[in-house]
Amino acid sequence: MATTVKLQIDGDNPVLALQGFLKGLLADETLGGILVPVHHFGKGMPMATLVTEPERLDHADPLAPAFPMNSAKLLSRLTRGQAGERIAAVMRPCEIRAFVELVKLNQGSLDNVILVGMDCMGAYDNVDYKRFLGDRDPVESTIEFHRMMGRGGTDESGMELATACKACEHPAATNADIVIGVAGADMSQSMPVMATSARGEALLSGMGLPDMESANGRDAALAALVEVRTAYRDEMIERTKAVTGTLTDLSEYLSACVNCYNCRVACPVCYCKECVFNTDVFEHKPWQYVEWAKRKGSLKMPTDTIFYHLTRMAHMSMACVGCGQCSNACPNDIPVMELFRTVAARTQESFDYEPGRSLEEPPPLSVFKEDEFQETVSHLA
């Protein structure tokens, strides 16, 4: 059984308790830094930050209901190639899952990383988080958010979590070395911290935290959360199928796309160094545009929008972890995440593959199996 210790919360301030815990981690001489969301200048959106000095953790806020980017790509940069000092990375479950996929694609390494996972209660999109924060102190707003989650997840403003979070059936961190149990915890008293690997055990044992007999109802809280989110996910997928079933429907669904490619940039598992859509392949000649327009009577600009999204789906649906950063980055509020999750649900089910589930499972398209899809092969024969 994994070692579980108690992180004491004083003054009803779980953020302060976590800051103290991270300072304790950083005091370990085997760690050179911690990657964690930080409110710079004490305000605003918390951004992933590589912290090397303990006092810089005074504005760390990994519990904030903000998710401006998936930090898996950042951790990839810190671990790819020649190894540097060992670091710890505090990440949401979808960020860890994305990083596991990147490791399997040789875009990162776990050799010098301690993954600190946290149960994820969800986050607002970028616009709604700023509305939620308002002029309040960021830490106070984070504490209020988790109180609100304890009351059933509603507030007076009527703001809702990002759709990706409401549809995420993976609120618990897997493949982490240390897991901080938020689900089911009394955030005014204490939180369980669990070591789930030998490396995590070595770090926790040196911090002198008291043992905790159980995670205080964490399993039951997670099960209830998964049930609600899974039902929402299934409804979302059915709604999306209904409005994207034909090429005409799909064209309408993506009609506001301006080919900014923000969704590609924000995607944590889209890693190609050179994308074909950033080359001159799609820089058509003026006369071509005119000819195409004459042929059809009109030509929607910019062109190649549907082809771009279909290409992304073909490349990324198997690795999609449903983090929602594609939708978060879209300037025209196209529900890109819903489309990708709908496609990914089918492709991942076909291969019985869940991205980020295990380091031992190779990406399906990198493996050839003679007995795969026999029903299709026999039908074609």
The 8 nearest C-alpha neighbors of each residue, nearest first, counted from 0:
[[1, 2, 195, 3, 194, 193, 196, 213],
 [0, 2, 195, 194, 3, 193, 196, 200],
 [1, 3, 194, 193, 0, 4, 200, 195],
 [4, 2, 193, 211, 192, 210, 191, 1],
 [5, 3, 210, 211, 192, 209, 191, 208],
 [4, 6, 191, 211, 209, 210, 190, 7],
 [7, 5, 190, 189, 191, 8, 4, 192],
 [6, 8, 189, 5, 188, 9, 190, 16],
 [9, 7, 189, 188, 16, 13, 187, 12],
 [10, 8, 11, 12, 7, 188, 16, 187],
 [9, 11, 12, 8, 187, 13, 188, 15],
 [12, 10, 187, 9, 8, 13, 186, 188],
 [11, 13, 10, 14, 15, 9, 8, 16],
 [14, 12, 16, 15, 8, 186, 17, 11],
 [15, 13, 17, 16, 12, 60, 18, 138],
 [16, 14, 18, 17, 13, 12, 19, 8],
 [15, 17, 13, 19, 14, 18, 8, 20],
 [18, 16, 20, 14, 19, 15, 21, 13],
 [19, 17, 15, 21, 20, 16, 56, 22],
 [18, 20, 22, 16, 17, 21, 23, 15],
 [19, 21, 17, 23, 18, 22, 16, 24],
 [22, 20, 24, 18, 23, 19, 17, 25],
 [23, 21, 25, 19, 24, 53, 20, 26],
 [22, 24, 20, 26, 21, 25, 19, 206],
 [25, 23, 21, 22, 26, 27, 20, 202],
 [24, 26, 22, 27, 23, 30, 21, 32],
 [25, 27, 23, 24, 28, 22, 30, 53],
 [28, 26, 25, 29, 24, 30, 23, 202],
 [27, 29, 30, 26, 31, 25, 24, 85],
 [28, 30, 27, 31, 85, 84, 86, 25],
 [31, 29, 85, 86, 28, 32, 27, 25],
 [30, 32, 84, 86, 85, 51, 29, 33],
 [33, 31, 51, 86, 50, 30, 49, 87],
 [32, 34, 87, 50, 49, 86, 88, 35],
 [35, 33, 49, 88, 48, 89, 87, 50],
 [34, 36, 47, 89, 48, 33, 88, 37],
 [37, 35, 47, 46, 45, 61, 60, 59],
 [38, 36, 59, 45, 46, 58, 60, 39],
 [39, 37, 45, 41, 58, 42, 43, 44],
 [38, 40, 41, 37, 42, 58, 45, 43],
 [41, 39, 42, 38, 43, 58, 37, 45],
 [42, 40, 38, 39, 58, 43, 137, 136],
 [43, 41, 38, 40, 39, 137, 44, 136],
 [44, 42, 38, 45, 137, 41, 39, 129],
 [43, 45, 38, 46, 42, 65, 67, 129],
 [46, 44, 38, 37, 36, 43, 47, 60],
 [47, 45, 36, 37, 48, 44, 38, 67],
 [46, 48, 36, 35, 37, 34, 70, 45],
 [47, 49, 34, 35, 36, 50, 46, 37],
 [48, 50, 34, 33, 32, 51, 35, 47],
 [51, 49, 33, 32, 52, 48, 34, 55],
 [50, 52, 32, 31, 53, 33, 49, 25],
 [51, 53, 55, 54, 50, 56, 32, 25],
 [54, 52, 55, 22, 56, 51, 25, 50],
 [55, 53, 56, 52, 57, 22, 58, 51],
 [54, 56, 53, 57, 52, 50, 58, 51],
 [55, 57, 59, 54, 58, 53, 18, 22],
 [56, 58, 55, 59, 54, 18, 53, 15],
 [57, 59, 38, 56, 37, 41, 60, 55],
 [60, 58, 37, 56, 57, 36, 38, 18],
 [59, 61, 62, 37, 63, 36, 14, 58],
 [62, 60, 36, 63, 59, 35, 89, 37],
 [61, 63, 60, 64, 141, 14, 142, 145],
 [62, 64, 141, 65, 61, 60, 45, 122],
 [65, 63, 122, 123, 121, 62, 141, 66],
 [66, 64, 122, 63, 123, 128, 67, 124],
 [65, 67, 68, 122, 64, 124, 123, 125],
 [68, 66, 125, 65, 46, 69, 124, 44],
 [69, 67, 66, 70, 324, 265, 46, 47],
 [68, 70, 71, 94, 267, 324, 72, 67],
 [69, 71, 73, 72, 68, 94, 74, 47],
 [72, 70, 98, 74, 94, 73, 69, 267],
 [73, 71, 75, 70, 74, 267, 76, 69],
 [72, 74, 70, 76, 75, 71, 77, 69],
 [75, 73, 77, 71, 76, 72, 78, 70],
 [74, 76, 107, 72, 73, 78, 77, 79],
 [77, 75, 73, 74, 78, 79, 72, 107],
 [76, 78, 74, 75, 79, 73, 107, 83],
 [79, 77, 107, 75, 108, 76, 74, 82],
 [80, 78, 107, 76, 75, 106, 108, 77],
 [81, 79, 82, 78, 107, 108, 76, 106],
 [82, 80, 83, 79, 78, 77, 108, 84],
 [81, 83, 80, 78, 84, 111, 79, 110],
 [84, 82, 81, 85, 78, 111, 77, 86],
 [85, 83, 31, 86, 82, 111, 30, 32],
 [84, 86, 111, 30, 112, 31, 83, 29],
 [87, 85, 32, 112, 30, 31, 33, 113],
 [86, 88, 113, 33, 112, 114, 34, 32],
 [87, 89, 34, 114, 33, 115, 90, 113],
 [90, 88, 115, 35, 116, 34, 114, 87],
 [91, 89, 116, 94, 88, 95, 115, 92],
 [90, 92, 94, 93, 117, 116, 119, 95],
 [91, 93, 172, 95, 94, 171, 96, 116],
 [94, 92, 96, 95, 91, 322, 320, 97],
 [95, 93, 97, 91, 71, 96, 92, 69],
 [96, 94, 98, 92, 97, 93, 99, 90],
 [95, 97, 355, 93, 99, 94, 98, 92],
 [96, 98, 94, 100, 95, 99, 71, 355],
 [97, 99, 71, 101, 95, 100, 96, 102],
 [100, 98, 102, 96, 355, 97, 101, 95],
 [101, 99, 103, 97, 98, 102, 355, 104],
 [100, 102, 98, 104, 106, 103, 99, 107],
 [101, 103, 107, 105, 99, 104, 106, 100],
 [104, 102, 100, 101, 105, 99, 358, 361],
 [103, 105, 101, 102, 106, 100, 107, 362],
 [106, 104, 102, 103, 107, 101, 108, 79],
 [105, 107, 101, 102, 104, 79, 75, 108],
 [108, 106, 79, 75, 102, 78, 105, 101],
 [107, 109, 78, 102, 110, 79, 106, 111],
 [108, 110, 112, 111, 107, 102, 78, 113],
 [111, 109, 108, 112, 82, 85, 78, 113],
 [112, 110, 85, 109, 86, 84, 113, 82],
 [113, 111, 109, 86, 87, 85, 110, 114],
 [112, 114, 87, 176, 88, 86, 115, 111],
 [113, 115, 175, 88, 176, 87, 112, 116],
 [116, 114, 89, 177, 175, 178, 88, 176],
 [117, 115, 178, 172, 90, 175, 89, 91],
 [116, 118, 179, 178, 91, 119, 172, 180],
 [117, 119, 171, 181, 170, 180, 182, 172],
 [120, 118, 170, 121, 117, 91, 171, 92],
 [119, 121, 118, 170, 122, 182, 148, 181],
 [122, 120, 164, 119, 64, 160, 123, 165],
 [123, 121, 64, 65, 160, 161, 66, 164],
 [124, 122, 160, 161, 128, 127, 65, 64],
 [123, 125, 161, 127, 126, 128, 327, 122],
 [124, 126, 128, 127, 67, 123, 129, 327],
 [127, 125, 129, 128, 124, 130, 123, 131],
 [126, 128, 130, 129, 124, 123, 125, 131],
 [127, 129, 131, 123, 125, 130, 126, 132],
 [130, 128, 132, 127, 131, 126, 133, 125],
 [131, 129, 127, 133, 128, 132, 126, 158],
 [130, 132, 128, 129, 133, 127, 140, 158],
 [131, 133, 129, 130, 135, 128, 140, 134],
 [132, 134, 130, 135, 131, 129, 128, 136],
 [135, 133, 132, 136, 137, 130, 131, 129],
 [136, 134, 133, 132, 137, 140, 139, 138],
 [135, 137, 139, 138, 140, 134, 42, 132],
 [138, 136, 140, 139, 135, 42, 141, 132],
 [139, 137, 141, 140, 136, 142, 14, 60],
 [138, 140, 142, 136, 141, 137, 143, 135],
 [139, 141, 143, 137, 138, 142, 132, 144],
 [142, 140, 63, 138, 144, 143, 139, 137],
 [141, 143, 139, 145, 144, 140, 138, 146],
 [142, 144, 146, 140, 141, 145, 147, 139],
 [145, 143, 147, 141, 142, 146, 140, 148],
 [144, 146, 148, 147, 142, 143, 149, 141],
 [147, 145, 143, 149, 148, 144, 142, 150],
 [146, 148, 144, 150, 145, 152, 149, 143],
 [149, 147, 152, 145, 151, 150, 146, 144],
 [148, 150, 146, 147, 151, 145, 152, 183],
 [151, 149, 147, 148, 152, 146, 153, 145],
 [150, 152, 148, 149, 153, 147, 146, 154],
 [151, 153, 148, 147, 150, 149, 154, 144],
 [154, 152, 151, 147, 157, 155, 148, 150],
 [153, 155, 156, 157, 147, 152, 158, 144],
 [154, 156, 157, 153, 158, 147, 152, 131],
 [157, 155, 158, 154, 131, 153, 159, 130],
 [156, 158, 155, 154, 159, 153, 160, 152],
 [159, 157, 156, 160, 127, 154, 153, 131],
 [158, 160, 157, 161, 123, 153, 162, 127],
 [159, 161, 123, 122, 162, 164, 165, 121],
 [160, 162, 123, 124, 164, 163, 122, 165],
 [161, 163, 165, 164, 166, 160, 323, 159],
 [162, 164, 323, 166, 161, 165, 167, 322],
 [165, 163, 167, 121, 166, 161, 162, 160],
 [164, 166, 162, 163, 228, 167, 160, 161],
 [165, 167, 232, 228, 163, 164, 231, 162],
 [168, 166, 164, 169, 165, 228, 163, 170],
 [167, 169, 225, 229, 228, 170, 166, 226],
 [168, 170, 167, 171, 92, 225, 172, 93],
 [171, 169, 119, 118, 168, 92, 172, 167],
 [172, 170, 118, 169, 92, 173, 119, 117],
 [171, 173, 92, 116, 117, 118, 175, 170],
 [172, 174, 175, 171, 92, 356, 95, 116],
 [175, 173, 176, 172, 95, 357, 356, 114],
 [176, 174, 114, 173, 177, 116, 115, 172],
 [177, 175, 199, 196, 195, 114, 113, 194],
 [176, 178, 194, 115, 199, 175, 193, 195],
 [179, 177, 116, 193, 117, 192, 115, 180],
 [180, 178, 192, 117, 191, 181, 116, 193],
 [179, 181, 191, 118, 182, 190, 192, 178],
 [180, 182, 118, 184, 179, 183, 190, 117],
 [183, 181, 217, 184, 220, 180, 118, 221],
 [182, 184, 217, 220, 216, 181, 215, 185],
 [185, 183, 181, 182, 190, 186, 215, 217],
 [184, 186, 187, 188, 189, 183, 190, 181],
 [187, 185, 188, 184, 189, 13, 190, 11],
 [186, 188, 11, 185, 8, 189, 12, 13],
 [189, 187, 8, 185, 186, 7, 9, 11],
 [190, 188, 7, 8, 6, 186, 185, 5],
 [189, 191, 6, 184, 5, 180, 181, 192],
 [192, 190, 5, 180, 214, 4, 6, 179],
 [193, 191, 179, 4, 3, 178, 180, 5],
 [192, 194, 3, 178, 177, 2, 195, 1],
 [193, 195, 177, 199, 200, 2, 1, 196],
 [194, 196, 176, 1, 177, 193, 199, 175],
 [197, 195, 176, 199, 198, 194, 200, 177],
 [196, 198, 200, 199, 201, 195, 194, 176],
 [199, 197, 201, 196, 200, 202, 176, 113],
 [198, 200, 176, 194, 196, 202, 177, 197],
 [199, 201, 197, 194, 203, 198, 202, 204],
 [202, 200, 198, 204, 199, 203, 197, 205],
 [201, 203, 199, 200, 205, 204, 198, 206],
 [204, 202, 200, 205, 206, 201, 199, 194],
 [205, 203, 201, 202, 206, 200, 207, 208],
 [204, 206, 203, 202, 207, 201, 27, 208],
 [207, 205, 203, 204, 208, 23, 202, 24],
 [206, 208, 205, 204, 209, 203, 210, 4],
 [207, 209, 206, 4, 5, 210, 6, 203],
 [210, 208, 4, 5, 207, 211, 6, 3],
 [209, 211, 4, 5, 3, 208, 212, 2],
 [212, 210, 4, 5, 3, 213, 209, 191],
 [211, 213, 210, 3, 214, 4, 215, 5],
 [214, 212, 215, 211, 3, 191, 216, 217],
 [213, 215, 217, 191, 216, 180, 212, 211],
 [216, 214, 213, 217, 184, 183, 191, 218],
 [215, 217, 183, 219, 218, 214, 220, 184],
 [216, 218, 183, 220, 182, 214, 219, 215],
 [219, 217, 221, 220, 216, 222, 214, 183],
 [218, 220, 222, 221, 216, 217, 223, 183],
 [221, 219, 217, 183, 223, 218, 222, 182],
 [220, 222, 224, 218, 223, 219, 225, 217],
 [223, 221, 219, 225, 224, 220, 218, 226],
 [222, 224, 226, 220, 221, 225, 219, 227],
 [223, 225, 221, 227, 222, 226, 228, 220],
 [226, 224, 168, 228, 222, 223, 227, 229],
 [227, 225, 223, 229, 224, 228, 222, 230],
 [228, 226, 224, 230, 225, 229, 231, 223],
 [229, 227, 166, 231, 225, 230, 168, 226],
 [228, 230, 232, 226, 231, 168, 227, 225],
 [229, 231, 233, 227, 228, 232, 226, 234],
 [230, 232, 228, 234, 229, 233, 166, 235],
 [233, 231, 166, 229, 235, 230, 234, 228],
 [232, 234, 236, 230, 235, 231, 229, 237],
 [233, 235, 231, 237, 232, 236, 238, 230],
 [236, 234, 232, 238, 233, 237, 231, 239],
 [235, 237, 239, 341, 233, 238, 234, 240],
 [236, 238, 240, 234, 239, 235, 241, 233],
 [239, 237, 235, 241, 236, 240, 234, 242],
 [238, 240, 236, 241, 242, 237, 235, 243],
 [239, 241, 237, 243, 238, 242, 244, 236],
 [240, 242, 238, 239, 243, 244, 237, 236],
 [241, 243, 239, 240, 248, 244, 238, 249],
 [244, 242, 249, 248, 240, 245, 241, 239],
 [245, 243, 240, 242, 241, 248, 249, 246],
 [246, 244, 248, 247, 243, 249, 242, 250],
 [245, 247, 249, 248, 250, 244, 243, 251],
 [246, 248, 250, 245, 249, 251, 243, 244],
 [249, 247, 243, 245, 251, 246, 250, 242],
 [248, 250, 243, 252, 246, 251, 247, 245],
 [251, 249, 247, 253, 248, 252, 254, 246],
 [250, 252, 254, 248, 249, 253, 247, 255],
 [253, 251, 249, 250, 254, 248, 243, 242],
 [254, 252, 250, 251, 256, 255, 249, 333],
 [253, 255, 251, 256, 252, 250, 249, 257],
 [254, 256, 253, 257, 331, 333, 252, 251],
 [257, 255, 253, 254, 258, 304, 331, 333],
 [258, 256, 259, 255, 301, 304, 260, 300],
 [259, 257, 260, 256, 304, 301, 261, 307],
 [258, 260, 261, 257, 256, 262, 329, 330],
 [261, 259, 263, 262, 258, 264, 257, 329],
 [262, 260, 264, 263, 259, 328, 265, 329],
 [263, 261, 325, 265, 260, 264, 328, 266],
 [262, 264, 266, 260, 261, 265, 269, 325],
 [263, 265, 261, 262, 266, 260, 269, 267],
 [266, 264, 262, 263, 324, 325, 261, 267],
 [265, 267, 263, 269, 264, 268, 325, 262],
 [268, 266, 72, 269, 71, 69, 265, 97],
 [267, 269, 266, 270, 97, 101, 318, 100],
 [270, 268, 266, 267, 271, 263, 315, 264],
 [269, 271, 268, 272, 267, 106, 101, 72],
 [272, 270, 273, 274, 269, 268, 275, 106],
 [271, 273, 270, 274, 269, 275, 277, 106],
 [274, 272, 271, 275, 277, 278, 276, 270],
 [273, 275, 276, 277, 271, 272, 278, 270],
 [274, 276, 278, 277, 273, 280, 279, 281],
 [275, 277, 274, 278, 281, 280, 307, 279],
 [278, 276, 275, 274, 279, 273, 281, 280],
 [279, 277, 275, 280, 276, 281, 274, 282],
 [278, 280, 282, 281, 277, 276, 283, 275],
 [281, 279, 278, 282, 275, 276, 283, 277],
 [280, 282, 279, 283, 276, 278, 303, 277],
 [281, 283, 279, 280, 284, 278, 276, 277],
 [284, 282, 281, 287, 285, 288, 280, 279],
 [283, 285, 287, 286, 282, 288, 289, 281],
 [286, 284, 287, 288, 283, 289, 290, 282],
 [285, 287, 289, 288, 284, 290, 283, 291],
 [288, 286, 290, 284, 289, 285, 291, 283],
 [289, 287, 291, 285, 286, 290, 292, 284],
 [288, 290, 286, 292, 287, 291, 293, 285],
 [291, 289, 293, 287, 292, 288, 286, 294],
 [292, 290, 294, 288, 293, 289, 287, 295],
 [291, 293, 297, 298, 289, 296, 290, 295],
 [294, 292, 296, 290, 291, 295, 289, 297],
 [293, 295, 291, 292, 296, 290, 297, 289],
 [296, 294, 297, 292, 293, 291, 298, 290],
 [295, 297, 293, 292, 294, 298, 291, 290],
 [298, 296, 292, 295, 293, 299, 291, 294],
 [297, 299, 292, 300, 291, 295, 296, 288],
 [298, 300, 301, 302, 297, 292, 303, 254],
 [301, 299, 302, 298, 257, 303, 304, 288],
 [300, 302, 299, 257, 258, 303, 304, 256],
 [301, 303, 300, 304, 299, 298, 305, 258],
 [304, 302, 306, 305, 307, 301, 281, 258],
 [303, 305, 307, 306, 302, 258, 308, 256],
 [306, 304, 308, 307, 303, 309, 250, 253],
 [305, 307, 309, 303, 304, 308, 310, 311],
 [308, 306, 304, 310, 305, 309, 303, 311],
 [307, 309, 311, 305, 310, 306, 312, 304],
 [308, 310, 312, 306, 311, 307, 305, 313],
 [311, 309, 313, 307, 308, 312, 306, 314],
 [312, 310, 308, 314, 309, 313, 315, 307],
 [311, 313, 309, 316, 315, 310, 314, 308],
 [312, 314, 310, 311, 315, 309, 316, 317],
 [315, 313, 311, 312, 310, 316, 317, 269],
 [314, 316, 312, 318, 317, 311, 313, 319],
 [315, 317, 343, 319, 312, 318, 313, 314],
 [316, 318, 315, 347, 319, 343, 346, 354],
 [317, 319, 315, 354, 316, 320, 268, 100],
 [318, 320, 316, 321, 317, 315, 343, 354],
 [321, 319, 322, 93, 354, 318, 97, 96],
 [320, 322, 323, 319, 340, 163, 336, 167],
 [321, 323, 320, 324, 93, 163, 164, 69],
 [324, 322, 163, 336, 325, 321, 326, 327],
 [323, 325, 327, 326, 265, 322, 328, 266],
 [324, 326, 262, 328, 323, 327, 265, 266],
 [327, 325, 335, 329, 328, 324, 336, 323],
 [328, 326, 324, 325, 329, 124, 323, 125],
 [327, 329, 325, 326, 261, 262, 324, 330],
 [328, 330, 326, 332, 331, 327, 261, 262],
 [331, 329, 332, 328, 333, 261, 327, 259],
 [332, 330, 329, 333, 255, 256, 257, 328],
 [333, 331, 329, 330, 334, 326, 327, 335],
 [332, 334, 335, 331, 329, 326, 253, 255],
 [335, 333, 336, 337, 326, 332, 338, 329],
 [336, 334, 326, 338, 337, 333, 325, 339],
 [335, 337, 339, 323, 338, 326, 334, 340],
 [336, 338, 340, 335, 339, 334, 341, 239],
 [339, 337, 341, 335, 336, 340, 342, 239],
 [338, 340, 336, 342, 341, 337, 343, 335],
 [339, 341, 343, 337, 342, 338, 344, 336],
 [340, 342, 338, 236, 344, 339, 343, 337],
 [341, 343, 339, 340, 344, 345, 338, 316],
 [344, 342, 316, 340, 346, 345, 341, 347],
 [345, 343, 341, 347, 342, 346, 340, 348],
 [344, 346, 348, 343, 342, 347, 349, 341],
 [347, 345, 349, 343, 348, 344, 317, 342],
 [348, 346, 352, 350, 349, 344, 345, 317],
 [347, 349, 351, 345, 350, 346, 344, 352],
 [350, 348, 346, 347, 351, 345, 352, 344],
 [349, 351, 352, 347, 348, 346, 363, 353],
 [352, 350, 348, 349, 347, 353, 346, 363],
 [353, 351, 347, 350, 354, 348, 363, 317],
 [352, 354, 356, 347, 355, 351, 318, 317],
 [355, 353, 318, 356, 320, 352, 100, 96],
 [354, 356, 96, 99, 100, 357, 97, 353],
 [357, 355, 354, 353, 96, 358, 173, 174],
 [358, 356, 359, 360, 355, 174, 99, 354],
 [357, 359, 360, 99, 103, 356, 355, 361],
 [358, 360, 357, 361, 103, 356, 362, 355],
 [359, 361, 358, 357, 362, 356, 352, 363],
 [360, 362, 363, 359, 103, 365, 366, 358],
 [361, 363, 365, 364, 360, 366, 103, 317],
 [364, 362, 365, 366, 361, 350, 352, 317],
 [363, 365, 366, 362, 367, 361, 317, 350],
 [366, 364, 363, 362, 361, 367, 104, 368],
 [367, 365, 363, 364, 368, 362, 361, 369],
 [366, 368, 369, 365, 364, 363, 371, 370],
 [369, 367, 371, 370, 366, 372, 363, 364],
 [368, 370, 371, 367, 373, 372, 366, 376],
 [371, 369, 368, 373, 372, 367, 376, 374],
 [370, 372, 368, 373, 369, 367, 374, 376],
 [373, 371, 374, 375, 376, 370, 349, 369],
 [372, 374, 376, 375, 371, 377, 370, 378],
 [373, 375, 377, 372, 376, 378, 371, 379],
 [376, 374, 378, 373, 372, 377, 379, 380],
 [375, 377, 373, 379, 378, 374, 380, 372],
 [378, 376, 380, 374, 379, 375, 373, 372],
 [377, 379, 375, 376, 380, 374, 373, 372],
 [380, 378, 376, 377, 375, 374, 373, 372],
 [379, 377, 378, 376, 375, 374, 373, 372]]
